[in-house]
Amino acid sequence: MQPWLEYLAVAVCAISGALAAAGKRLDLFGVIVLAVVTAVGGGTIRDLCLGAKPVFWIENPSLIVVATLTALATFVVARFWTMPQRALLVADAFGLALFTIAGTEKSLLLQTSGVIAVMLGVITGVAGGVLRDVLRREVPLVFQPEIYLYATAAFCGATAFVTLDKFFPDSPANRLIAMALILSLRLAAMWWKLRLPVFKSRDGQT
């Protein structure tokens, strides 16, 4: 797994975590905590599931430094410019794409099956955002009906990466194609309000 991918994923997710503090009356410490939890939460759960020791941010503490500095920068910028809600969703989409593929790739490197790699990739992508939203006492984005193709985009991208890796092992293009797929699906769903069908029984109840 390329180091730049992990650093970029942490930075982008820290931005989304810091932006999520808007309107919650959090001080600087609270913003940093929210950003760091968003940045490392999914990867921590992944590593615990894989039994990877130490957890990635303990092995490389500079990732925490990156998340903290990114949160500080976002905190300062947000005090001078109004950050629209869409900025949070776009930052979250980039974080979803980056961390999903990072999680899938690490799972494959540790010799898991393709199915497990996809599952852990999705967990890596969405769990940080779930923890972020729980801490700010909101329904997590992944469970909101108006947040279109969230986990679905992560699943499609992780599946594409596992499939490409099987036929073209160690190709750098695999990572870029899979991330582009997640980002494209998520942004397209946001733009055109695409979502999976809602379950309805024959009596019309949802």
VEXBATI-188620 format. One record per residue: residue number from 1; residue in one letter; chain; x, y, z of N, C-alpha, C in turn. Coordinates in nm, 4 decimals. Layout:
# VEXBATI-188620
NUM  A  A  X  Y  Z  X  Y  Z  X  Y  Z .
...
This chain:
# VEXBATI-188620
1  M  A  0.0844  -0.1198  0.0000  0.0000  0.0000  0.0000  0.0876  0.1244  0.0000 .
2  Q  A  0.0590  0.2152  -0.0903  0.1407  0.3349  -0.1065  0.1216  0.4309  0.0123 .
3  P  A  0.2296  0.4806  0.0724  0.2170  0.5729  0.1868  0.1362  0.6979  0.1542 .
4  W  A  0.1512  0.7500  0.0303  0.0805  0.8722  -0.0048  -0.0701  0.8537  0.0039 .
5  L  A  -0.1172  0.7320  -0.0250  -0.2606  0.7059  -0.0218  -0.3138  0.7190  0.1206 .
6  E  A  -0.2400  0.6662  0.2169  -0.2825  0.6731  0.3554  -0.2793  0.8169  0.4074 .
7  Y  A  -0.1747  0.8901  0.3746  -0.1655  1.0297  0.4184  -0.2783  1.1139  0.3587 .
8  L  A  -0.3037  1.0952  0.2296  -0.4085  1.1721  0.1633  -0.5454  1.1370  0.2203 .
9  A  A  -0.5697  1.0082  0.2433  -0.6972  0.9659  0.2996  -0.7190  1.0260  0.4378 .
10  V  A  -0.6154  1.0250  0.5207  -0.6248  1.0817  0.6549  -0.6538  1.2313  0.6484 .
11  A  A  -0.5847  1.3031  0.5614  -0.6046  1.4476  0.5492  -0.7462  1.4806  0.5031 .
12  V  A  -0.7937  1.4113  0.4015  -0.9273  1.4400  0.3481  -1.0345  1.4077  0.4511 .
13  C  A  -1.0206  1.2943  0.5197  -1.1195  1.2583  0.6206  -1.1146  1.3542  0.7398 .
14  A  A  -0.9963  1.4040  0.7713  -0.9863  1.5036  0.8784  -1.0598  1.6310  0.8410 .
15  I  A  -1.0520  1.6700  0.7147  -1.1271  1.7872  0.6678  -1.2768  1.7661  0.6863 .
16  S  A  -1.3262  1.6477  0.6460  -1.4691  1.6208  0.6596  -1.5101  1.6183  0.8063 .
17  G  A  -1.4228  1.5642  0.8929  -1.4532  1.5628  1.0354  -1.4583  1.7028  1.0941 .
18  A  A  -1.3637  1.7876  1.0546  -1.3619  1.9253  1.1038  -1.4834  2.0035  1.0532 .
19  L  A  -1.5184  1.9850  0.9266  -1.6352  2.0545  0.8706  -1.7642  2.0105  0.9386 .
20  A  A  -1.7671  1.8839  0.9829  -1.8876  1.8324  1.0478  -1.9133  1.8987  1.1821 .
21  A  A  -1.8131  1.9673  1.2354  -1.8301  2.0363  1.3642  -1.9114  2.1648  1.3508 .
22  A  A  -1.9342  2.2092  1.2291  -2.0081  2.3344  1.2073  -2.1462  2.3275  1.2714 .
23  G  A  -2.1792  2.4303  1.3467  -2.3103  2.4382  1.4099  -2.3235  2.3581  1.5385 .
24  K  A  -2.2169  2.2890  1.5789  -2.2231  2.2069  1.7001  -2.1614  2.2771  1.8205 .
25  R  A  -2.1134  2.3984  1.8024  -2.0556  2.4788  1.9100  -1.9410  2.4057  1.9800 .
26  L  A  -1.8558  2.3432  1.9012  -1.7388  2.2758  1.9550  -1.6207  2.3722  1.9579 .
27  D  A  -1.5370  2.3602  2.0599  -1.4152  2.4401  2.0620  -1.3087  2.3720  1.9766 .
28  L  A  -1.1900  2.4311  1.9731  -1.0835  2.3787  1.8879  -1.0487  2.2347  1.9223 .
29  F  A  -1.0441  2.2034  2.0525  -1.0128  2.0661  2.0924  -1.1183  1.9680  2.0398 .
30  G  A  -1.2448  2.0054  2.0512  -1.3521  1.9199  2.0020  -1.3439  1.8981  1.8525 .
31  V  A  -1.3098  2.0032  1.7779  -1.2949  1.9918  1.6328  -1.1825  1.8938  1.5978 .
32  I  A  -1.0703  1.9050  1.6694  -0.9570  1.8158  1.6429  -0.9934  1.6713  1.6745 .
33  V  A  -1.0608  1.6491  1.7864  -1.1022  1.5133  1.8226  -1.1929  1.4548  1.7145 .
34  L  A  -1.2896  1.5335  1.6697  -1.3825  1.4873  1.5672  -1.3080  1.4547  1.4381 .
35  A  A  -1.2121  1.5396  1.4013  -1.1360  1.5179  1.2790  -1.0485  1.3933  1.2876 .
36  V  A  -0.9812  1.3752  1.4014  -0.8915  1.2598  1.4168  -0.9719  1.1295  1.4192 .
37  V  A  -1.0843  1.1280  1.4890  -1.1682  1.0084  1.4926  -1.2165  0.9724  1.3520 .
38  T  A  -1.2569  1.0733  1.2767  -1.3006  1.0486  1.1388  -1.1869  0.9929  1.0544 .
39  A  A  -1.0675  1.0468  1.0755  -0.9529  1.0098  0.9927  -0.9010  0.8696  1.0204 .
40  V  A  -0.9064  0.8252  1.1452  -0.8433  0.6967  1.1783  -0.9420  0.5894  1.2231 .
41  G  A  -1.0682  0.6261  1.2399  -1.1660  0.5312  1.2942  -1.1837  0.4065  1.2099 .
42  G  A  -1.2057  0.4248  1.0802  -1.2287  0.3094  0.9931  -1.1077  0.2188  0.9831 .
43  G  A  -0.9897  0.2790  0.9682  -0.8676  0.2007  0.9584  -0.8364  0.1257  1.0867 .
44  T  A  -0.8736  0.1853  1.2013  -0.8520  0.1180  1.3299  -0.9366  -0.0081  1.3400 .
45  I  A  -1.0640  0.0013  1.3034  -1.1522  -0.1155  1.3060  -1.1008  -0.2221  1.2094 .
46  R  A  -1.0562  -0.1805  1.0925  -0.9988  -0.2747  0.9945  -0.8806  -0.3502  1.0528 .
47  D  A  -0.7868  -0.2777  1.1134  -0.6669  -0.3413  1.1671  -0.6998  -0.4343  1.2829 .
48  L  A  -0.7971  -0.3960  1.3657  -0.8385  -0.4842  1.4744  -0.9002  -0.6122  1.4204 .
49  C  A  -0.9795  -0.6012  1.3144  -1.0391  -0.7200  1.2521  -0.9321  -0.8100  1.1896 .
50  L  A  -0.8308  -0.7489  1.1318  -0.7241  -0.8244  1.0661  -0.6208  -0.8769  1.1654 .
51  G  A  -0.6232  -0.8270  1.2883  -0.5203  -0.8634  1.3842  -0.3857  -0.8015  1.3503 .
52  A  A  -0.3892  -0.6904  1.2766  -0.2652  -0.6215  1.2376  -0.2113  -0.5435  1.3560 .
53  K  A  -0.0898  -0.5715  1.3949  -0.0280  -0.5059  1.5110  0.1054  -0.4444  1.4711 .
54  P  A  0.1288  -0.3194  1.5160  0.0316  -0.2311  1.5831  -0.0670  -0.1717  1.4833 .
55  V  A  -0.1724  -0.1098  1.5357  -0.2684  -0.0386  1.4505  -0.1940  0.0674  1.3706 .
56  F  A  -0.2415  0.0955  1.2492  -0.1644  0.1740  1.1528  -0.1187  0.3095  1.2047 .
57  W  A  -0.2002  0.3778  1.2850  -0.1593  0.5108  1.3310  -0.0657  0.5037  1.4512 .
58  I  A  -0.0628  0.3903  1.5192  0.0374  0.3699  1.6240  0.1722  0.3376  1.5603 .
59  E  A  0.1684  0.2607  1.4531  0.2910  0.2284  1.3799  0.3500  0.3524  1.3138 .
60  N  A  0.2612  0.4433  1.2699  0.3052  0.5637  1.2016  0.2355  0.6860  1.2631 .
61  P  A  0.2859  0.7360  1.3775  0.2200  0.8472  1.4480  0.2113  0.9758  1.3663 .
62  S  A  0.2908  0.9877  1.2607  0.2841  1.1093  1.1793  0.1465  1.1260  1.1155 .
63  L  A  0.0709  1.0179  1.1045  -0.0652  1.0277  1.0508  -0.1545  1.1087  1.1453 .
64  I  A  -0.1345  1.0934  1.2747  -0.2100  1.1722  1.3718  -0.1718  1.3194  1.3608 .
65  V  A  -0.0432  1.3442  1.3381  0.0043  1.4822  1.3205  -0.0623  1.5438  1.1973 .
66  V  A  -0.0685  1.4683  1.0884  -0.1314  1.5172  0.9654  -0.2787  1.5485  0.9895 .
67  A  A  -0.3492  1.4591  1.0570  -0.4910  1.4813  1.0853  -0.5115  1.6047  1.1717 .
68  T  A  -0.4255  1.6218  1.2724  -0.4374  1.7365  1.3628  -0.4100  1.8684  1.2911 .
69  L  A  -0.3031  1.8718  1.2124  -0.2697  1.9946  1.1398  -0.3771  2.0281  1.0362 .
70  T  A  -0.4313  1.9256  0.9721  -0.5390  1.9484  0.8750  -0.6620  2.0050  0.9435 .
71  A  A  -0.6943  1.9524  1.0610  -0.8085  2.0039  1.1374  -0.7862  2.1491  1.1784 .
72  L  A  -0.6655  2.1814  1.2211  -0.6333  2.3191  1.2576  -0.6498  2.4127  1.1387 .
73  A  A  -0.5983  2.3711  1.0233  -0.6088  2.4534  0.9026  -0.7547  2.4736  0.8632 .
74  T  A  -0.8348  2.3674  0.8715  -0.9765  2.3773  0.8365  -1.0499  2.4678  0.9342 .
75  F  A  -1.0147  2.4581  1.0624  -1.0752  2.5417  1.1656  -1.0500  2.6896  1.1368 .
76  V  A  -0.9275  2.7230  1.0984  -0.8913  2.8620  1.0692  -0.9634  2.9117  0.9445 .
77  V  A  -0.9600  2.8314  0.8386  -1.0239  2.8717  0.7127  -1.1737  2.8927  0.7320 .
78  A  A  -1.2376  2.8034  0.8084  -1.3824  2.8123  0.8278  -1.4232  2.9369  0.9054 .
79  R  A  -1.3309  2.9972  0.9793  -1.3625  3.1190  1.0538  -1.3683  3.2416  0.9635 .
80  F  A  -1.3120  3.2309  0.8442  -1.3091  3.3444  0.7515  -1.3963  3.3236  0.6279 .
81  W  A  -1.4237  3.1985  0.5957  -1.5077  3.1686  0.4802  -1.6186  3.0728  0.5210 .
82  T  A  -1.7379  3.0989  0.4725  -1.8503  3.0098  0.4999  -1.8343  2.8821  0.4196 .
83  M  A  -1.8346  2.7703  0.4891  -1.8175  2.6412  0.4229  -1.9550  2.5798  0.3983 .
84  P  A  -1.9971  2.5645  0.2736  -2.1296  2.5080  0.2456  -2.1378  2.3611  0.2849 .
85  Q  A  -2.2595  2.3132  0.3097  -2.2812  2.1737  0.3462  -2.2276  2.0791  0.2396 .
86  R  A  -2.2350  2.1224  0.1138  -2.1854  2.0375  0.0044  -2.0354  2.0136  0.0176 .
87  A  A  -1.9630  2.1080  0.0777  -1.8191  2.0886  0.0965  -1.7926  1.9669  0.1840 .
88  L  A  -1.8753  1.9477  0.2895  -1.8621  1.8298  0.3750  -1.8886  1.7031  0.2948 .
89  L  A  -1.9931  1.7048  0.2129  -2.0280  1.5851  0.1371  -1.9214  1.5504  0.0338 .
90  V  A  -1.8642  1.6526  -0.0315  -1.7600  1.6269  -0.1307  -1.6331  1.5756  -0.0630 .
91  A  A  -1.5942  1.6384  0.0485  -1.4768  1.5910  0.1223  -1.4986  1.4485  0.1706 .
92  D  A  -1.6189  1.4193  0.2168  -1.6512  1.2855  0.2633  -1.6441  1.1846  0.1488 .
93  A  A  -1.6862  1.2261  0.0283  -1.6807  1.1375  -0.0878  -1.5363  1.1014  -0.1239 .
94  F  A  -1.4482  1.2011  -0.1189  -1.3061  1.1735  -0.1452  -1.2482  1.0813  -0.0376 .
95  G  A  -1.2826  1.1089  0.0878  -1.2345  1.0227  0.1960  -1.2857  0.8805  0.1818 .
96  L  A  -1.4115  0.8668  0.1418  -1.4704  0.7349  0.1195  -1.3925  0.6580  0.0136 .
97  A  A  -1.3624  0.7235  -0.0977  -1.2902  0.6580  -0.2065  -1.1493  0.6171  -0.1643 .
98  L  A  -1.0792  0.7077  -0.1002  -0.9402  0.6818  -0.0627  -0.9287  0.5724  0.0418 .
99  F  A  -1.0092  0.5803  0.1475  -0.9958  0.4836  0.2554  -1.0529  0.3471  0.2187 .
100  T  A  -1.1560  0.3440  0.1360  -1.2094  0.2143  0.0929  -1.1030  0.1342  0.0188 .
101  I  A  -1.0340  0.1979  -0.0729  -0.9322  0.1266  -0.1500  -0.8099  0.0963  -0.0642 .
102  A  A  -0.7733  0.1884  0.0262  -0.6619  0.1601  0.1173  -0.6924  0.0379  0.2029 .
103  G  A  -0.8157  0.0299  0.2526  -0.8549  -0.0840  0.3353  -0.8608  -0.2140  0.2572 .
104  T  A  -0.9123  -0.2077  0.1361  -0.9192  -0.3268  0.0519  -0.7797  -0.3771  0.0175 .
105  E  A  -0.6923  -0.2843  -0.0187  -0.5562  -0.3212  -0.0569  -0.4801  -0.3836  0.0598 .
106  K  A  -0.4919  -0.3237  0.1782  -0.4212  -0.3789  0.2944  -0.4736  -0.5172  0.3290 .
107  S  A  -0.6037  -0.5373  0.3161  -0.6621  -0.6682  0.3443  -0.6076  -0.7745  0.2503 .
108  L  A  -0.5951  -0.7403  0.1226  -0.5392  -0.8353  0.0259  -0.3924  -0.8635  0.0558 .
109  L  A  -0.3185  -0.7608  0.0954  -0.1770  -0.7795  0.1276  -0.1587  -0.8744  0.2464 .
110  L  A  -0.2572  -0.8768  0.3352  -0.2509  -0.9665  0.4505  -0.3185  -1.1007  0.4221 .
111  Q  A  -0.3361  -1.1288  0.2938  -0.3790  -1.2611  0.2468  -0.5221  -1.2989  0.2864 .
112  T  A  -0.6120  -1.2002  0.2939  -0.7524  -1.2339  0.3146  -0.8150  -1.2725  0.1806 .
113  S  A  -0.9313  -1.3326  0.1862  -1.0032  -1.3646  0.0633  -1.0593  -1.2371  0.0019 .
114  G  A  -1.1009  -1.2467  -0.1239  -1.1573  -1.1301  -0.1908  -1.2821  -1.0784  -0.1226 .
115  V  A  -1.3663  -1.1703  -0.0742  -1.4909  -1.1301  -0.0076  -1.4602  -1.0511  0.1193 .
116  I  A  -1.3658  -1.1008  0.1988  -1.3293  -1.0319  0.3233  -1.2632  -0.8983  0.2927 .
117  A  A  -1.1821  -0.8944  0.1876  -1.1157  -0.7691  0.1501  -1.2184  -0.6625  0.1127 .
118  V  A  -1.3216  -0.7019  0.0399  -1.4277  -0.6077  0.0038  -1.5000  -0.5590  0.1292 .
119  M  A  -1.5342  -0.6519  0.2175  -1.6053  -0.6156  0.3404  -1.5238  -0.5190  0.4260 .
120  L  A  -1.3954  -0.5497  0.4441  -1.3112  -0.4631  0.5265  -1.2816  -0.3307  0.4567 .
121  G  A  -1.2786  -0.3314  0.3240  -1.2631  -0.2071  0.2507  -1.3805  -0.1141  0.2740 .
122  V  A  -1.5014  -0.1691  0.2701  -1.6213  -0.0883  0.2953  -1.6207  -0.0369  0.4393 .
123  I  A  -1.5853  -0.1233  0.5341  -1.5791  -0.0821  0.6738  -1.4778  0.0307  0.6920 .
124  T  A  -1.3611  0.0166  0.6292  -1.2590  0.1210  0.6384  -1.3109  0.2532  0.5839 .
125  G  A  -1.3870  0.2455  0.4751  -1.4368  0.3667  0.4114  -1.5466  0.4375  0.4894 .
126  V  A  -1.6357  0.3618  0.5530  -1.7544  0.4241  0.6120  -1.7487  0.4386  0.7633 .
127  A  A  -1.6665  0.3572  0.8319  -1.6734  0.3536  0.9790  -1.6283  0.4843  1.0435 .
128  G  A  -1.5269  0.5498  0.9855  -1.4822  0.6774  1.0424  -1.5929  0.7806  1.0401 .
129  G  A  -1.6671  0.7862  0.9302  -1.7790  0.8791  0.9211  -1.8920  0.8435  1.0164 .
130  V  A  -1.9145  0.7131  1.0375  -2.0176  0.6698  1.1329  -1.9817  0.7160  1.2739 .
131  L  A  -1.8551  0.6938  1.3132  -1.8097  0.7373  1.4457  -1.8200  0.8890  1.4603 .
132  R  A  -1.7831  0.9604  1.3537  -1.7931  1.1072  1.3548  -1.9361  1.1527  1.3818 .
133  D  A  -2.0309  1.0925  1.3117  -2.1696  1.1356  1.3241  -2.2305  1.0937  1.4571 .
134  V  A  -2.1883  0.9790  1.5099  -2.2354  0.9372  1.6424  -2.1872  1.0369  1.7484 .
135  L  A  -2.0616  1.0805  1.7373  -2.0079  1.1758  1.8347  -2.0798  1.3103  1.8295 .
136  R  A  -2.1269  1.3488  1.7104  -2.1994  1.4768  1.7031  -2.3508  1.4577  1.7120 .
137  R  A  -2.3892  1.3371  1.7549  -2.5296  1.3035  1.7819  -2.6195  1.3254  1.6598 .
138  E  A  -2.5715  1.2762  1.5470  -2.6478  1.2800  1.4223  -2.6651  1.1377  1.3712 .
139  V  A  -2.7712  1.1168  1.2925  -2.7846  0.9883  1.2235  -2.6700  0.9785  1.1233 .
140  P  A  -2.5878  0.8714  1.1289  -2.4742  0.8610  1.0360  -2.5172  0.8755  0.8904 .
141  L  A  -2.4316  0.9414  0.8117  -2.4631  0.9648  0.6707  -2.5015  0.8367  0.5988 .
142  V  A  -2.4319  0.7279  0.6321  -2.4547  0.6019  0.5607  -2.5965  0.5499  0.5811 .
143  F  A  -2.6647  0.5938  0.6886  -2.7998  0.5472  0.7171  -2.9075  0.6471  0.6772 .
144  Q  A  -2.8697  0.7616  0.6263  -2.9687  0.8620  0.5880  -3.0201  0.8352  0.4465 .
145  P  A  -3.1518  0.8296  0.4268  -3.2057  0.7957  0.2950  -3.1696  0.8960  0.1865 .
146  E  A  -3.1475  1.0222  0.2248  -3.1154  1.1228  0.1239  -2.9663  1.1270  0.0905 .
147  I  A  -2.8837  1.0447  0.1577  -2.7411  1.0342  0.1245  -2.7258  0.9194  0.0274 .
148  Y  A  -2.7141  0.9518  -0.0976  -2.7331  0.8556  -0.2048  -2.6076  0.7739  -0.2354 .
149  L  A  -2.6285  0.6406  -0.2484  -2.5239  0.5462  -0.2899  -2.3933  0.5675  -0.2133 .
150  Y  A  -2.3985  0.5589  -0.0839  -2.2810  0.5808  0.0003  -2.2023  0.4506  0.0161 .
151  A  A  -2.2550  0.3597  0.0956  -2.1875  0.2303  0.1115  -2.1885  0.1524  -0.0197 .
152  T  A  -2.2904  0.1737  -0.1017  -2.2979  0.1047  -0.2305  -2.1802  0.1418  -0.3198 .
153  A  A  -2.1452  0.2703  -0.3216  -2.0304  0.3144  -0.4016  -1.9021  0.2510  -0.3503 .
154  A  A  -1.8872  0.2447  -0.2165  -1.7685  0.1818  -0.1583  -1.7621  0.0342  -0.1955 .
155  F  A  -1.8752  -0.0330  -0.1895  -1.8796  -0.1753  -0.2245  -1.8402  -0.1979  -0.3702 .
156  C  A  -1.8929  -0.1155  -0.4599  -1.8607  -0.1306  -0.6029  -1.7120  -0.1064  -0.6288 .
157  G  A  -1.6568  -0.0044  -0.5657  -1.5158  0.0258  -0.5847  -1.4256  -0.0824  -0.5290 .
158  A  A  -1.4577  -0.1320  -0.4093  -1.3776  -0.2386  -0.3488  -1.3841  -0.3655  -0.4332 .
159  T  A  -1.5026  -0.3970  -0.4835  -1.5179  -0.5149  -0.5693  -1.4377  -0.4989  -0.6978 .
160  A  A  -1.4409  -0.3799  -0.7552  -1.3644  -0.3543  -0.8775  -1.2150  -0.3701  -0.8518 .
161  F  A  -1.1675  -0.3216  -0.7371  -1.0241  -0.3328  -0.7066  -0.9824  -0.4788  -0.6910 .
162  V  A  -1.0625  -0.5564  -0.6183  -1.0307  -0.6987  -0.5989  -1.0292  -0.7715  -0.7329 .
163  T  A  -1.1255  -0.7406  -0.8190  -1.1327  -0.8050  -0.9505  -1.0127  -0.7668  -1.0376 .
164  L  A  -0.9809  -0.6385  -1.0416  -0.8662  -0.5930  -1.1210  -0.7356  -0.6520  -1.0682 .
165  D  A  -0.7238  -0.6615  -0.9351  -0.6010  -0.7156  -0.8769  -0.5819  -0.8626  -0.9118 .
166  K  A  -0.6922  -0.9319  -0.9322  -0.6841  -1.0734  -0.9685  -0.6279  -1.0920  -1.1086 .
167  F  A  -0.6676  -1.0046  -1.1998  -0.6239  -1.0178  -1.3388  -0.4980  -0.9360  -1.3681 .
168  F  A  -0.4801  -0.8249  -1.2959  -0.3626  -0.7398  -1.3183  -0.2949  -0.7095  -1.1844 .
169  P  A  -0.2356  -0.8098  -1.1223  -0.1780  -0.7899  -0.9886  -0.0703  -0.6819  -0.9867 .
170  D  A  -0.0735  -0.6013  -0.8796  0.0276  -0.4985  -0.8534  0.0299  -0.3855  -0.9559 .
171  S  A  -0.0784  -0.3712  -1.0342  -0.0837  -0.2611  -1.1296  -0.1298  -0.1331  -1.0597 .
172  P  A  -0.0536  -0.0240  -1.0703  -0.0949  0.1025  -1.0063  -0.2286  0.1540  -1.0582 .
173  A  A  -0.2629  0.1150  -1.1813  -0.3883  0.1621  -1.2390  -0.5093  0.1068  -1.1643 .
174  N  A  -0.4949  -0.0103  -1.1034  -0.6077  -0.0708  -1.0318  -0.6612  0.0234  -0.9247 .
175  R  A  -0.5695  0.0807  -0.8507  -0.6052  0.1690  -0.7405  -0.6781  0.2937  -0.7924 .
176  L  A  -0.6247  0.3526  -0.8983  -0.6832  0.4759  -0.9512  -0.8209  0.4506  -1.0120 .
177  I  A  -0.8350  0.3388  -1.0830  -0.9641  0.3058  -1.1448  -1.0705  0.2840  -1.0382 .
178  A  A  -1.0352  0.2085  -0.9342  -1.1321  0.1781  -0.8293  -1.1713  0.3040  -0.7518 .
179  M  A  -1.0755  0.3890  -0.7213  -1.1069  0.5140  -0.6503  -1.1935  0.6043  -0.7372 .
180  A  A  -1.1617  0.6109  -0.8654  -1.2409  0.6937  -0.9569  -1.3842  0.6424  -0.9662 .
181  L  A  -1.4004  0.5106  -0.9616  -1.5343  0.4526  -0.9676  -1.6163  0.4933  -0.8451 .
182  I  A  -1.5560  0.4823  -0.7262  -1.6271  0.5210  -0.6037  -1.6644  0.6686  -0.6076 .
183  L  A  -1.5680  0.7512  -0.6411  -1.5925  0.8956  -0.6422  -1.6980  0.9327  -0.7461 .
184  S  A  -1.6901  0.8718  -0.8635  -1.7870  0.9019  -0.9694  -1.9276  0.8611  -0.9289 .
185  L  A  -1.9403  0.7400  -0.8718  -2.0719  0.6929  -0.8296  -2.1305  0.7833  -0.7210 .
186  R  A  -2.0470  0.8192  -0.6250  -2.0954  0.9003  -0.5120  -2.1348  1.0405  -0.5571 .
187  L  A  -2.0508  1.1039  -0.6391  -2.0827  1.2400  -0.6852  -2.2012  1.2395  -0.7812 .
188  A  A  -2.2086  1.1380  -0.8685  -2.3227  1.1272  -0.9604  -2.4523  1.1056  -0.8830 .
189  A  A  -2.4455  1.0228  -0.7796  -2.5648  0.9979  -0.6982  -2.6092  1.1244  -0.6261 .
190  M  A  -2.5117  1.2037  -0.5786  -2.5453  1.3298  -0.5129  -2.6100  1.4272  -0.6113 .
191  W  A  -2.5594  1.4285  -0.7328  -2.6077  1.5243  -0.8333  -2.7460  1.4871  -0.8849 .
192  W  A  -2.7631  1.3573  -0.9182  -2.8886  1.3126  -0.9783  -2.9816  1.2435  -0.8789 .
193  K  A  -2.9426  1.2411  -0.7499  -3.0259  1.1797  -0.6460  -3.0567  1.0328  -0.6778 .
194  L  A  -2.9514  0.9610  -0.7089  -2.9645  0.8180  -0.7380  -2.9601  0.7389  -0.6079 .
195  R  A  -3.0432  0.6383  -0.5975  -3.0391  0.5517  -0.4800  -3.0982  0.4159  -0.5134 .
196  L  A  -3.0710  0.3197  -0.4269  -3.1250  0.1862  -0.4463  -3.2747  0.1868  -0.4152 .
197  P  A  -3.3498  0.0904  -0.4724  -3.4941  0.0845  -0.4427  -3.5191  0.0654  -0.2935 .
198  V  A  -3.6253  0.1269  -0.2459  -3.6657  0.1145  -0.1059  -3.7553  -0.0064  -0.0907 .
199  F  A  -3.7332  -0.0850  0.0150  -3.8149  -0.2043  0.0374  -3.9591  -0.1655  0.0653 .
200  K  A  -4.0517  -0.2309  -0.0063  -4.1941  -0.2117  0.0166  -4.2632  -0.3471  0.0128 .
201  S  A  -4.3475  -0.3732  0.1123  -4.4231  -0.4984  0.1143  -4.5489  -0.4830  0.0291 .
202  R  A  -4.6200  -0.5917  0.0094  -4.7377  -0.5885  -0.0775  -4.8489  -0.5005  -0.0214 .
203  D  A  -4.8496  -0.4822  0.1127  -4.9539  -0.3968  0.1701  -4.9159  -0.2485  0.1661 .
204  G  A  -4.7977  -0.2190  0.1025  -4.7594  -0.0808  0.0822  -4.6748  -0.0232  0.1928 .
205  Q  A  -4.6481  -0.1016  0.2990  -4.5675  -0.0514  0.4084  -4.4198  -0.0582  0.3725 .
206  T  A  -4.3408  0.0450  0.4136  -4.1988  0.0476  0.3849  -4.1191  -0.0025  0.5042 .
